[in-house]
Amino acid sequence: MTATTEPPRAGFRLSLLIRDTRYRAITIQVLALAVTAAVLYWLGWNTTRNLAAMGKQIDFSFIWGRAGYDISQTLIPYTADSTHARAALVGVLNTLLVSALAIVLATVIGVFVGVLRLSNNWLVARLMTVYVEVFRNVPLLLWILLIGAIVIGAAPEPRAFRDGTASMILGSTVAVSNRGIFIPAPVIGPGAGWLALVVVLSIAAALLWRWRARRILYTSGRMVPVLWPALALLVLPGLAVWAGFTLAEGEPLAFDVPAIAETGIPRFVGGMQLRGSLLALWLALSLYTASHIAENVRGGILAISRGQTEAAHALGLRSGRTMQLVILPQALRVIVPPLISQYLNIIKNSSLGLAVGYMDLRSTLGGITINQTGRELEGMLLLGLFYLVISLIISGGMNLYNNHVRLRER
């Protein structure tokens, strides 16, 4: 009997980094990383050299200097004597405000229009198609300017409310004028903290009830009412706390209603002002993005087999329940990925608010601050960093939700 021996293994050679598939992928990644690092280094070195030739150097200390300009809409205290950093923070909050409002409204309108585009009613389906095609195929900037002209130019002046030619709406609590919309402002009273806590707990209880009702439906097939119990959980505890504190110590939450000044320059006093620039940008972003979201929703619904709808109808489910419980939960797997891009577009497109005078981060840090300090490179770097961080946060959160609703194979 003869003994067999394994052939000796060849030693490592540099040629294996290219020829051997075990090392080739690593080699390509290392080379790509090295080239990227070299390009970034060259860009930084070239920028620094050019700035030095102009007598400049990269310096971010300008953000602690005096801003010296006013901002029409602020969510935090701000004056012209505040720093550029404070002005940038005001711009950040204004950007987040209009973006959050636009995301909510665009999602609601987009889902509504996307579902109605598939309606059996010929007129409704065609009207939704016209809306989508008109808003989707016209540049967003034009819609911002057009809606801004309507909101700011077509509304009555405050003088008209004093003369009686214009009147407030909703029980004389809301005024729509060319200075913006004036709405009641909340006034904090004793027990407001407890009321806020109860409201938060009520929202959590309503969501928990909805989750439980859906769990019962999926496990046993028994339908549990959701709408009225959820409304009761949302409203009744807060009303009870509000009534209790009102009788004992005073109203924990009241509202300051706006009114037209009887003397002096015609203006509204009291209440809260929503400026026309905010309304114009909010509506334009919402209506424009909703037309894209509607197509995502329509595509997601069409991706679901027609047999799903027929099976639900065979079980006795109405069209509304079928859409809510059968079609949309499955369509979310198709809708959510492109929806992430639309949310990111809202954040970035909010920088167009400069066209109607909305003071977001692009107008403060990326506009007036850069013009005053001459620090265009530093300002744009900070501006780009903000949009990058916000986009990554939204993308990460939506990806977590996408993983939650995606189809899991057994």
C-alpha positions in Angstrom: 0.0 0.0 0.0 1.3 3.4 -1.0 0.8 6.5 1.1 -0.5 9.6 -0.6 0.6 13.1 0.3 -1.0 16.4 -0.4 0.8 18.6 -2.9 2.7 21.4 -1.2 0.8 24.7 -1.1 2.3 27.6 -3.0 3.5 30.6 -1.0 1.8 34.0 -1.2 2.8 36.1 -4.2 1.8 39.7 -5.0 0.2 38.5 -8.3 -2.4 36.8 -6.2 -3.8 40.2 -5.2 -5.1 40.6 -8.8 -5.5 37.0 -10.1 -6.9 35.3 -7.1 -10.6 35.9 -6.5 -10.0 35.6 -2.7 -8.0 38.8 -2.7 -9.2 40.7 -5.7 -12.2 42.3 -4.1 -10.1 43.5 -1.1 -7.5 44.9 -3.5 -10.0 46.9 -5.5 -11.6 48.3 -2.3 -8.2 49.3 -0.9 -7.2 51.0 -4.2 -10.6 52.8 -4.4 -10.1 54.0 -0.8 -6.6 55.2 -1.5 -7.7 57.1 -4.6 -10.6 58.8 -2.8 -8.3 59.8 0.1 -5.8 61.2 -2.4 -8.5 63.2 -4.2 -9.9 64.6 -1.0 -6.4 65.5 0.2 -5.6 67.3 -3.1 -8.9 69.2 -2.9 -8.2 70.3 0.6 -4.6 71.3 -0.1 -5.5 73.1 -3.3 -8.3 75.0 -1.5 -6.1 76.0 1.3 -3.3 77.2 -1.0 -5.8 79.3 -3.1 -7.3 80.8 0.1 -3.8 81.7 1.3 -3.0 83.4 -2.0 -6.1 85.6 -1.4 -5.0 86.3 2.1 -7.7 84.1 3.7 -7.7 81.0 5.8 -10.4 78.6 6.9 -11.9 80.0 10.1 -15.3 79.3 11.7 -15.0 81.9 14.5 -17.2 84.3 12.5 -20.3 82.5 13.7 -19.8 84.0 17.2 -19.8 87.6 15.8 -22.8 89.9 15.9 -25.4 89.1 13.2 -26.7 92.6 12.8 -29.9 91.7 10.8 -33.5 91.0 11.7 -35.4 87.8 11.0 -39.2 88.2 10.5 -40.2 84.8 11.9 -38.5 83.2 14.9 -39.4 80.3 17.1 -36.8 81.3 19.7 -35.9 84.8 21.0 -33.6 86.6 18.6 -32.5 90.2 18.0 -30.1 91.9 15.6 -27.5 91.9 18.4 -27.5 88.1 18.5 -24.7 86.1 17.1 -24.5 84.5 13.6 -24.8 81.1 15.4 -28.1 82.2 16.9 -29.3 83.4 13.5 -28.3 80.0 12.0 -30.2 78.2 14.8 -33.3 80.3 14.0 -32.9 79.3 10.3 -32.5 75.6 11.3 -35.7 75.7 13.3 -37.6 77.5 10.5 -36.3 74.9 8.0 -37.4 72.0 10.3 -40.8 73.6 10.9 -41.8 74.0 7.2 -40.3 70.6 6.3 -42.2 68.8 9.1 -45.5 70.5 8.1 -44.9 69.8 4.4 -44.1 66.1 5.1 -47.3 65.6 7.1 -49.6 67.4 4.6 -47.9 65.9 1.5 -48.3 62.4 2.9 -52.0 62.9 3.6 -52.7 64.4 0.2 -50.5 62.0 -1.6 -52.2 58.9 -0.1 -55.6 60.4 -0.7 -55.0 61.3 -4.3 -53.1 58.0 -5.0 -56.1 56.0 -3.9 -58.7 58.2 -5.7 -56.7 57.8 -8.9 -57.8 54.2 -8.9 -61.5 55.1 -8.2 -64.2 53.6 -10.3 -65.8 57.0 -10.5 -64.6 58.4 -13.9 -64.8 62.0 -12.9 -62.9 61.7 -9.6 -60.2 59.6 -11.2 -59.7 62.1 -14.0 -59.6 65.1 -11.7 -56.9 63.4 -9.6 -55.0 62.6 -12.8 -55.2 66.3 -13.8 -53.9 67.4 -10.4 -50.9 64.9 -10.5 -49.9 65.8 -14.1 -50.2 69.6 -13.5 -48.3 69.8 -10.3 -45.7 67.2 -11.2 -44.7 68.7 -14.5 -44.3 72.3 -13.5 -41.1 73.4 -11.6 -41.5 73.8 -7.9 -40.1 77.3 -7.9 -43.0 78.5 -10.1 -45.5 77.0 -7.8 -43.9 78.8 -4.8 -44.0 82.1 -6.6 -47.6 81.5 -7.8 -49.0 80.4 -4.4 -47.0 83.2 -2.8 -48.6 85.8 -5.0 -52.1 84.3 -4.2 -51.5 84.1 -0.5 -49.8 87.4 0.0 -51.3 89.5 -2.8 -54.9 88.3 -3.1 -55.8 88.3 0.6 -57.4 91.5 2.1 -55.3 94.1 4.0 -55.8 94.6 7.8 -57.5 97.9 7.0 -60.3 95.9 5.4 -61.1 94.2 8.7 -61.4 97.6 10.4 -63.6 99.0 7.7 -65.9 96.0 7.7 -65.3 95.0 4.1 -63.5 91.8 5.3 -64.4 89.6 8.3 -62.7 87.0 10.4 -63.7 83.3 10.1 -64.4 80.4 12.5 -66.3 82.4 14.9 -64.2 85.5 14.6 -61.1 83.7 15.8 -59.1 83.4 12.6 -58.1 86.3 10.2 -56.8 85.7 6.7 -54.9 88.7 5.5 -52.0 89.7 3.2 -49.9 89.9 6.4 -50.5 86.2 7.0 -53.0 84.1 8.9 -53.7 85.1 12.5 -54.9 82.3 14.8 -55.5 82.0 18.5 -52.3 81.6 20.6 -52.2 79.2 23.5 -51.8 80.8 27.0 -50.2 78.6 29.6 -51.9 78.5 33.0 -51.7 76.5 36.2 -51.6 72.7 35.7 -50.5 73.0 32.1 -47.7 70.5 32.7 -50.1 67.9 34.0 -52.4 68.5 31.1 -49.6 68.0 28.6 -48.6 64.7 30.4 -52.2 63.4 30.2 -52.4 64.3 26.5 -49.2 62.4 25.8 -50.5 59.4 27.8 -53.8 59.6 25.9 -52.1 59.5 22.6 -50.1 56.5 23.7 -53.3 54.8 25.0 -55.1 55.4 21.7 -52.2 53.9 19.7 -52.1 50.9 22.1 -55.8 50.4 21.6 -55.4 50.5 17.8 -52.5 48.0 18.0 -54.6 45.7 20.2 -57.7 45.9 17.9 -55.5 45.0 14.9 -53.9 42.1 16.9 -57.3 40.7 17.7 -58.4 41.0 14.1 -55.3 39.2 12.8 -55.4 36.4 15.4 -59.1 35.7 15.7 -60.8 37.5 12.8 -63.0 39.4 15.2 -63.4 43.1 14.4 -63.1 45.4 17.4 -64.2 49.1 17.1 -61.2 51.4 16.8 -62.4 54.9 16.0 -64.8 55.8 18.8 -62.7 54.2 21.6 -59.6 55.9 20.3 -61.4 59.3 20.2 -62.6 58.8 23.7 -59.1 58.0 24.9 -57.7 61.1 23.2 -60.4 63.5 24.3 -62.0 62.5 27.6 -58.9 62.4 29.9 -57.7 65.8 28.7 -61.1 67.3 29.2 -61.4 65.9 32.7 -58.0 67.3 33.7 -58.8 70.7 32.1 -62.1 70.9 33.9 -60.6 69.9 37.2 -57.9 72.5 37.1 -60.3 75.1 35.8 -62.6 74.7 38.8 -59.7 74.5 41.3 -57.0 76.9 40.2 -57.9 78.3 36.8 -57.7 77.3 33.2 -54.5 75.3 32.5 -54.7 76.2 28.8 -56.5 79.2 27.3 -56.3 80.9 24.0 -55.6 84.5 23.1 -57.8 85.4 20.1 -56.5 87.9 17.6 -58.4 91.2 17.0 -58.0 94.2 14.8 -56.6 97.3 16.5 -59.3 100.0 16.9 -56.8 102.9 16.7 -53.5 103.7 15.0 -52.1 101.8 12.1 -54.4 98.9 11.0 -52.9 95.8 12.5 -53.9 92.7 14.4 -53.1 92.4 18.1 -53.0 89.2 20.1 -53.0 85.7 18.7 -50.3 84.0 16.7 -49.2 85.0 13.2 -48.5 82.6 10.4 -46.7 84.6 7.8 -47.6 84.5 4.2 -44.1 83.3 3.2 -44.4 80.3 5.5 -47.9 79.5 4.2 -46.8 79.8 0.5 -43.7 77.6 0.9 -45.7 75.1 3.0 -48.5 74.7 0.5 -46.2 74.7 -2.5 -43.9 72.0 -1.1 -46.9 69.9 0.1 -48.9 70.1 -3.2 -45.9 69.5 -5.4 -44.5 66.6 -3.4 -47.9 65.1 -2.9 -48.3 64.7 -6.7 -45.1 62.5 -6.7 -46.2 60.6 -3.5 -49.6 59.9 -5.2 -47.9 58.1 -8.0 -45.8 56.0 -5.6 -49.1 55.1 -3.8 -50.8 54.2 -7.0 -47.9 52.1 -8.1 -47.8 50.3 -4.8 -51.5 49.5 -4.9 -51.3 48.2 -8.5 -48.4 46.0 -7.5 -50.8 44.0 -5.3 -52.6 41.1 -7.0 -56.2 41.8 -8.0 -57.0 38.5 -6.3 -56.3 40.0 -2.9 -59.2 42.5 -3.4 -61.5 39.8 -4.7 -60.8 37.5 -1.8 -61.4 40.4 0.7 -64.7 41.2 -0.9 -65.6 37.5 -0.9 -65.1 37.5 2.9 -67.6 40.4 3.2 -65.2 43.3 3.6 -66.2 46.6 2.2 -64.0 48.6 -0.2 -62.7 50.9 2.5 -61.9 48.1 4.9 -60.3 46.2 2.1 -58.0 49.1 1.2 -57.1 49.7 4.9 -56.6 46.2 6.1 -55.5 44.2 3.1 -54.2 46.3 0.2 -52.3 49.3 1.9 -50.4 47.1 4.4 -49.0 45.1 1.6 -48.5 48.1 -0.7 -46.3 49.8 1.9 -43.4 47.5 1.0 -43.5 49.1 -2.4 -44.4 52.6 -1.3 -41.9 53.3 1.5 -38.6 53.1 -0.4 -39.5 55.9 -2.9 -41.3 57.7 -0.2 -38.0 58.2 1.6 -36.6 60.1 -1.4 -39.7 62.4 -1.4 -39.2 63.3 2.2 -35.5 64.1 1.5 -36.6 66.2 -1.4 -38.9 68.2 0.9 -35.9 69.0 3.2 -33.7 70.1 0.3 -36.4 71.9 -1.6 -37.3 74.0 1.4 -34.2 76.1 0.5 -36.3 77.6 -2.3 -38.2 79.6 0.4 -35.8 82.5 -0.3 -38.0 83.2 -3.4 -40.9 84.4 -1.1 -38.7 85.8 1.7 -38.9 82.8 4.1 -35.9 83.0 6.4 -34.7 79.4 6.6 -31.1 78.3 7.0 -30.4 79.0 3.4 -31.5 82.6 3.8 -29.7 83.2 7.1 -26.4 81.2 7.3 -26.2 80.5 3.5 -27.3 84.0 2.5 -27.0 87.1 4.8 -24.3 85.7 7.0 -22.1 84.8 4.1 -22.6 88.2 2.4 -21.7 90.1 5.6 -18.7 88.0 6.7 -17.3 86.9 3.3 -16.9 83.4 4.7 -18.6 81.7 1.8 -16.6 78.4 2.0 -17.2 78.0 5.7 -20.8 78.9 5.4 -21.5 76.5 2.6 -19.6 73.7 4.4 -21.9 74.2 7.5 -24.9 74.4 5.3 -24.1 71.2 3.5 -23.3 69.5 6.8 -26.8 70.4 8.2 -28.6 69.0 5.1 -26.4 65.9 5.2 -27.1 65.2 8.9 -30.9 65.8 8.6 -31.1 63.7 5.4 -29.2 60.8 7.1 -31.5 61.0 10.2 -34.7 60.9 8.1 -33.3 58.2 5.8 -32.3 56.0 8.8 -35.6 56.4 10.5 -37.6 55.5 7.4 -35.3 52.6 6.6 -36.1 51.2 10.1 -39.8 51.5 9.3 -39.2 49.9 5.9 -37.6 46.9 7.6 -40.6 46.7 9.9 -43.1 46.5 7.1 -41.1 44.4 4.6 -42.1 40.9 3.8 -40.4 38.3 6.0 -39.9 34.9 4.4 -40.2 31.8 6.5 
